[in-house]
Every structure is written in C-alpha cells, then in structure tokens.
C-alpha cells in the first residue's frame, strides 16, 4: 500500500452491523454521486439490491459530486451534514482527509474480505491511496467524437487542439485537471515531464497558452452526462468525458459517436464518509455490502469501468442487457491503453486550490 502524504487524523472506532436486519425506523440515506449512466450503474448493482434486502432503508441519489469538496466544507462549517456517503475522485479525498473533514476508515474492519479470505486492504492493494478512501472503480477521462461530423477521425490528443484538421466546437471539463496535462502533451512536452512542468509558472502559462488556441470553440461542462448529450445533439464534434459515459451513448443509445483513447487519464473513484454524517451505523453496513467482491463485479455489467478489487476482475463478464463482452470496453484493455496518463493524486491534492484560482481567472479573461 502507498504511504500517505501526511500524518492523518486518528481513526474513530466504528461498529459494523452484521446481518440483514432492517432498522426499526425508516432511514433515508443521501448518496452523492455523478448522475447519468454512472449513478444508474450504482443503482442497479448496489442500491436496488440493498434496499430490497433492507426494506426500512431508502437511498436518495444526489448528483452533486462535482461540487462535493466545497459543499462538504460548507456543511462542516455550519454543522449541518446531510450527506450519508459521497462518491469522489482520489485527489479530492486526499485533500478532505488531510483537512479532517471525512472519516478515517479501518478497511479490514469495515469492508468484507475477498471470497478466499484475503483481507480487504490486500484485495484493494495500491488502490487505497488514503486512509479515508474506499475505491470502487478505475476509470478514464478520454474523448468521444461524432463520426458523421468529423471528416478526419482524431487519432491523437494534438488533434483536439487542431481546429484546421477538426473544425467545430469541443467540450472540456470546467477545471484545470486533465486539461493542463493534455495541453502540454499536445504542445510537445514529454509525458514524463508534464507534472514537473506544471510545477512552474512557465509551465502553467504554456498550458494555458495552448488552451487559448481553442478557447473560443470550447463548451465547458461540469457534469459527466453533459458531453454525451452535447455530442448526441451535435452541439460539439469532440469532447472529453468519462469512458463509461461514452460507452453508454455509443453501445446502448447507438449514437454516431466513437472513442479516441490517446492519452486517456486513468483515475480512481470511490466512497468517503463526511464527518458528522447521519445514520452512521447504516452507512457502515451499506459500505460492507456495496464494496464486496460480487457487487463491484456486478457494476461492470452496466458500465465499462474496472472494479478496484483484484478478486472482482475474474467475475467481469458480459453486459447485463446488451450481452456483449465488457473486457474490450475497459480503459485497461491493451488496445485502448497504448498511451495512458496516470492521474497524479498527490500532486493535484497539493496544487488543486492554487490552480483552480489560476484557471478560473484565465476563464474570466
């Protein structure tokens, strides 16, 4: 397991409820996630089966994950924490863990072991990048494009920045993460030097200058469901989003869209518990269920994200309704992973707030 960047707050002891006994009173659990195809995959793989086994529990979806860091800080300040569980990327979890705003987890106590008895901490392995984090899936942020609106299909990240080769609107996420890395790679910076370059003002300026070349053709998104919709509506010809969202719009909705995998960015997504979250005992019980080997494998039946547990991988088979093998659609498939960038969790945890300010100032210019 990776060593943590900083000493973290001491773990609070947690009592994990066993068995399937429903609570005496009805319990509403607000689960914060990303909406669209991703929340739908969680609903089918975790939420619906759990509610069926626990009739006194109602899971309410909130699609505010993109704003989770700011909202958890605000809830903590007011002392009014209403979210039971929050799905977030690893770098945000590291930041909030360091700030003491989410709970430390004893992974082997809270989470189920693998079917062969392997402790959860070993089954998740290096995916546990913070003591406050429970990883669920490996995903990538990559590009989709309209096959009928693009005369020359894009093959490299440089094509995203080439308005002559591929004229038309693009969609990019409204934050510096990924965009700065892609801009430098497209500008000729070796991938191995990207984060060193971004650690300097000159490097950040160079990335923003590259983004300037397409800025007036960019539609900025804040939720993962937006790019698939923009592509489907023909409002953009190429755009970034999560690979599972593109799988859904391509394979399930049969839209004239294809994937461009060059320099896809690998990342983790997983659960955190806000400090002061309501219904803690029920949350811990749910977590044990929703993160076990079978449930993580089940999620891969509905969306093309790789399960974070080693023991889940052999259980990934065909799509639940389409019947197609899911392996070739995973970001980790050899054909898709020729050029991949591993998101640098610790670097972004250190630089996120500063670069958000710089990026937002650039957007406003």
N, C-alpha and C positions, 0 to 999 in steps of 0.2 A: 504494500500500500504506500501511496505517496506520503511524504512528510508534509505536515501542514505549514503554511507560511508563517503563522504567528501563533503564540500560545492562545488557546481559545478558552472560553469560559467553562467552568466545571459543569459536568453533566448532572442534570437533575435526575433523581431516581424516578423510574416510571413503572407502573404496574400494568402489565399487559393482560387484558381479559382473555380468557380462553373460552372455547366452545362457541355455540351459535345462539345463545340466549338473547332474545330481543330485550331492549331496555324497557323499564317499567313505563316510562312516558315517551311519547313521540319525540324524536330527535331530528332536527334539521341540521344537516352538515353542509356548509357552503364550501364547495370545492372550486378553487380558482385555477383556470387553465386557459388554453389558447383559442378555443372555439373551433368552428368548422369541422373538417374531417378528423382532426386530432382529438378533439373532445368527443366526437362521435365514436372513435375507436375506444376511448376510455369508457364511454357509456356502455358499449356492448361487451367489452372484456372484463370490466371491473364493477362499474356502478350497478347495472341492472342485476347481475347475479348476486351481488352483496345485498341489495335491497330485497331481493326475493327470499334470501336466507334470513334476513333480519327485518321483518315487516314494520317494526317500530322506527326504522330509520328512513329518512327522506334525504336524498342527495340533491342539492341545488347547484347547478352549474353557473359560474360567473366567468366571463371571458376577458377578465381584466389583467391577465398575466403580463402583458407587455408593460403595464404601469405598476407592477407589483412592488418594486423596490420603494418607490415614492409613497405608495399607499400604505405599506407596512410601517414605514417611518411615521407617517401621519397618524395611523391608528395607535401606534405606541405612544406618541406624544399626548394624544387625547385620552389614552387609557380605555379606548373603546375598540377592542379587537373582535371583529365579527366573522373573520375567515377561519375555518377549521383547518384547512390544508391548502397549500399553494404549490402549483407546478411552475418551476422556473429553471432557467439555464444555470450551469455550474458557476460561472463567474459572478452572477448576482447572488447566489447562495453563499459563496465565499465572502463577499462584501458584507452581507447581512449577518453572517455568523461572526465575523470579526467585530461587528458593531453590537453584538449581543442581542439582536432583535429576533432571532429564530432559535429553536431549541437544539441542543446537542443531543445526538442520538447514539445509544448503545446498539449498534447494528445487530450484534449477535443475540442480544436480549429481545429487541423489538421485532426483528424480522425472522421469518421462517428459514430453517436450513434448506439446502438442496435436498432432493429426494433421496440421495445416497448418504445424507447426514453431514455433508460439507457445510461448515458454518457460513452464514450469510456474508461475513466480511471477506472470506476467501472466494466465495462464489461470485461476488461483485468485483473483488480484486481492486485494481487501479482505478476502476470507475468511481470509487468512493474518494472524491477529491476534497472533501470537507467533512468534519465530524458532525455537521448539521444537515448533511445531504443524503438523500436516498435516491440514487439514479434509477431511471426506468428504461430509457431508450437512448440509442446512438442514432443521431440523425445528421443530415447535412443541409446546409443552405446552398442552393445552386440556382440554375436559370432554366426557365421554360420559354419557349418561343412559338409564335404562330407559324405553322408550316405553310399556310396558304398566303401569308402576308410578307414572308421573308423570302426574297429571291435566292439568296445565297445563305444556306444554313450556317449559323455560327459554330465554330469548332474550338475557339479559344477565348479566354477572358478578355483578350485585347479586342475581340470583335464587339463586345458590349460597348466599348468606348469609340468604335469606328462608325461614325454617322454616315460616312460615304458608302461603306460596304453594306451597312444595315441601317437605312434611314427609318425614322419613326420614333415614337415615344418608348421610353423604358420605364420600368418601375423598380425602385430601390427602397430598402427599408430606411425609415427616417431616424437613423442613428449612425454613429461612426463605425461601429463594429462591422466587420466584413468589408464595408465599402472602402475603408482606408487601405486594407490589405490588398484588395483586388485592384485598386487604383495604382498602387506601387508595382504590383506584378505586371499589370498591363503597360506600365511605363518602363519596363525592362529591369526592375530590381529583382535580383535572385531571391527566391522564396526563403532561403536560409538567412537572408539579411533583412527581411521585412520588419520584424519586431525591433531589431537594433536601429533600423532607420526611423521607425515611428517613435523611438525614444528621444529623438531630437526634433527641435523646432523646424529645422530644414526639411526633415523627412515628412513631417505632418504637412508643411506647406507644399511640398512636392505632390503629396497625395491629393490635397485639396485642389491644386492647380490642374491635376488630371481630371478630377471630377468636374471642374469648371468647364471642361470641353464638352460635357453633355448636360450640364445643369439645367439648361432651358428646355431640355427634352425629357426631363425626369418627372414622373408622378411618384410622390413619396407615400409609402404605406406604413401603417402601424400595427396591423393585424394580419396574421398569416393567410387568412381567407381572401384578402384583397387582391393580391396578384393573380391568382387563378381566375377571379371574377373579371379583372381588368383584361386579361388575355382572352377569356371567353367572349367578352363584349367587343373585342377588337380595339379597345382604347389604348393598349400598348402592344408592341410587337415582340418585346422581350422583357423579362422581368425576373427578379430574384424572389425566392420564397423557399419554404421547406420542402424537401424532396417528397415527403408523404402527401403534401397538398397537391403537388403536380401529378403524382401517381393517381390520385383520386380523379382529377379533372381529365386526365388522359385515358385511363383504363376504365373508370366507372362511368364517366359522363361522355366519353368518346368525342371530346372536343379536338379540333385540328391543332394540337399542341404537341411539341416534342421536348425532350430534355437535352440540356447542354451541361455536361458534367465537369468540364475543365476547371480545375482549382475549386471544386466544391469544398466547403469548410465543414469539417467534422466537429460536432459538438455533442454535449450531453444534455438531457432533460430529466428532471426528477422532482421529488417532493421535498418540501420543507414545512415545518410546523411553526407558525408565528408564536412568539412569546405571548402568553395570555390567551391562547386560542380556546374557544369554548368547546365543551364536550370532549375533553382530552382523552378520557378512557375509551370512548367510542372511536375516536380518531386513531388511537394506537391499535385497536382491534381491526379497524378497516385497513390500516397500513400493512399489517401482517398478512392479511388476505390478498390485497391488491398487488403486492410486490413479490408474491411467491413465484416459483418456477413456472407453474402452469399458466398463471394469469398473464405474466409477461410474454410468454409464447403465444397466448391467445390474442393479445393485442396485435401481433404481427399478421394475424388472419385478416385484419381490417385496414391496415395501413403499413406502408413499406419502411418501417423503422426497425432497426435491430434491437432485440432485447438486451438489457445491460447485464443480465445474469449469464454466466457461462453455461449453466445447466439448462437454460431455456433454448439455446440455439438449435440443438438437435430436434427440438419439438416443433420448429417453424416449418410449416408445410404449405398448403395452398390457401389462396384467398377464400374467405368464407362463402362468398356468393358467386364470384367470377370463376372459381375453380382453377385459376392459373397459379403456377408455382411462384412463390413470393421471393425466393432466393435471388433471381436475376434482377429484381427491382430494388434490392437493398443498396444503400450507398456504398457498402463494403464489398459488393460484388467486384471481382477482379477487373472486368471490362469497364466498370464505372469508376474505379478507384485508381486509374493510371496517374492522375495528378490530383492530389488531395492536400489540403492545408489543415493541420490540426489546430483548432482554436486554442490560443494560449490563455487559459483560465486565469492564471496568477498575474500575468501581465495586465490583462484587462481589469482585474479586480483592483490593481494599483492605479491604473490610469483612466478608468471609466469616467469618473466625475469630471476630471480636468478636460478630457477630450469631448465630453458631452457639451461643455460650455463653448469650446472652440468650434465644434461642429455646428452648434445652434447659431453661433454668431456668423459663421460662414453662410448658413442657410438664409439668414436675415439680410445679407448683403445684396 
